[in-house]
Amino acid sequence: EIASCLVGSEMCIRDRPDVIGLVVDQVIQRGDVKCVWTQLGLVNNEAAQKARDAGMKVVQNHCTKIEHANLI
């Protein structure tokens, strides 16, 4: 099972870099995801470009908890 979750229109991926492409393919098919976010240590530039080409915003290698804490 791929460790990812859909929050609103954002897909958060917490799994290995080699499965990011699979998740991106799935969210492109959904058509309603606007952002793909990978957690700390997770980078897949090919999948990120594919998501961008499909019109999504991409954040790689950042922790949502840390980023949220920095904003407030």
Phi, psi and chi 1 to 4 in degrees:
 res  aa     phi    psi   chi1   chi2   chi3   chi4
   1 GLU       -  136.9 -178.0  175.3  -53.9      -
   2 ILE   -83.8  130.0  -63.7  172.1      -      -
   3 ALA   -84.7   97.2      -      -      -      -
   4 SER  -151.8  160.7   61.3      -      -      -
   5 CYS  -144.8  148.7   64.3      -      -      -
   6 LEU  -104.0  121.1 -177.0   61.9      -      -
   7 VAL  -121.4  110.1  178.6      -      -      -
   8 GLY    61.4 -117.1      -      -      -      -
   9 SER  -112.2   22.8   61.4      -      -      -
  10 GLU  -116.2  130.0  177.8 -178.8  -55.8      -
  11 MET   -99.2  120.4  177.6   59.7   70.5      -
  12 CYS  -105.3  123.4 -178.3      -      -      -
  13 ILE  -110.1  126.2  -56.3  169.4      -      -
  14 ARG  -122.8   27.6  -58.4 -179.6  -52.9  -96.8
  15 ASP  -113.7 -167.9 -149.1  -37.1      -      -
  16 ARG   -68.1  149.9  -56.6  176.6  -35.9  -94.3
  17 PRO   -57.9  -30.1  -24.1   32.6      -      -
  18 ASP   -72.1  -14.0   59.5  -44.9      -      -
  19 VAL  -100.1   -5.2  -60.6      -      -      -
  20 ILE   -58.6  -40.8  -65.2  170.0      -      -
  21 GLY   -60.1  -37.9      -      -      -      -
  22 LEU   -64.0  -43.0  -62.6  172.7      -      -
  23 VAL   -65.6  -43.5  175.4      -      -      -
  24 VAL   -60.6  -43.2  167.0      -      -      -
  25 ASP   -58.5  -41.3  -70.9  -18.6      -      -
  26 GLN   -67.1  -42.0  -69.1  172.3    2.7      -
  27 VAL   -73.3  -28.7  -61.9      -      -      -
  28 ILE   -63.4  -42.0  -71.9  171.7      -      -
  29 GLN   -64.5  -35.7  -72.2 -178.9  -15.2      -
  30 ARG   -61.1  -45.8  -76.3 -178.5   56.1  103.8
  31 GLY    83.1   -2.7      -      -      -      -
  32 ASP  -115.9    7.1   62.5  -15.7      -      -
  33 VAL   -94.6  130.9  175.7      -      -      -
  34 LYS  -105.7  -15.7  -63.7  179.4 -178.2  174.7
  35 CYS  -146.3  138.2  178.7      -      -      -
  36 VAL  -114.8  126.9  173.6      -      -      -
  37 TRP  -125.1  124.8 -176.2  -63.6      -      -
  38 THR  -109.8  143.1   65.4      -      -      -
  39 GLN   -75.0  174.4  -67.1  -64.8  -51.0      -
  40 LEU   -49.5  133.0  -82.6  175.0      -      -
  41 GLY    84.9   -3.2      -      -      -      -
  42 LEU  -108.6  113.3  -61.9  179.7      -      -
  43 VAL  -137.3  131.1  174.9      -      -      -
  44 ASN  -144.8   92.9 -178.3  -38.3      -      -
  45 ASN   -64.0  -34.1  -68.2  -36.2      -      -
  46 GLU   -64.4  -46.5 -177.8  179.1  -38.6      -
  47 ALA   -66.0  -37.8      -      -      -      -
  48 ALA   -61.5  -42.3      -      -      -      -
  49 GLN   -66.6  -38.7 -171.5   58.5   52.3      -
  50 LYS   -61.2  -41.8 -172.5 -174.1  -70.6 -171.4
  51 ALA   -65.0  -43.5      -      -      -      -
  52 ARG   -61.1  -43.7  -75.7 -173.0 -164.1   97.1
  53 ASP   -61.4  -26.6  -68.8  -14.9      -      -
  54 ALA   -88.1    5.1      -      -      -      -
  55 GLY    92.3   10.8      -      -      -      -
  56 MET   -94.1  152.8  -68.5  179.0 -118.1      -
  57 LYS   -83.1  151.0  -66.1 -178.7 -179.5  177.6
  58 VAL  -133.2  132.5  176.5      -      -      -
  59 VAL  -125.7  126.6  178.2      -      -      -
  60 GLN  -122.3  147.9  -64.3 -170.4   94.7      -
  61 ASN    62.2   39.5 -165.8   30.2      -      -
  62 HIS  -135.1  142.5  -74.4  -84.9      -      -
  63 CYS   -91.0  124.9  174.7      -      -      -
  64 THR   -61.9  -37.1   51.8      -      -      -
  65 LYS   -64.6  -45.3 -177.3  177.4  179.0  179.7
  66 ILE   -65.6  -44.9  -68.0  170.2      -      -
  67 GLU   -63.6  -41.1  -63.0  -57.5  -39.6      -
  68 HIS   -62.7  -43.6 -177.2  -98.3      -      -
  69 ALA   -62.5  -34.8      -      -      -      -
  70 ASN   -68.4  -25.5  -72.1  -23.7      -      -
  71 LEU   -82.9  -23.7  -67.8  172.8      -      -
  72 ILE  -114.0      -   54.6  174.6      -      -
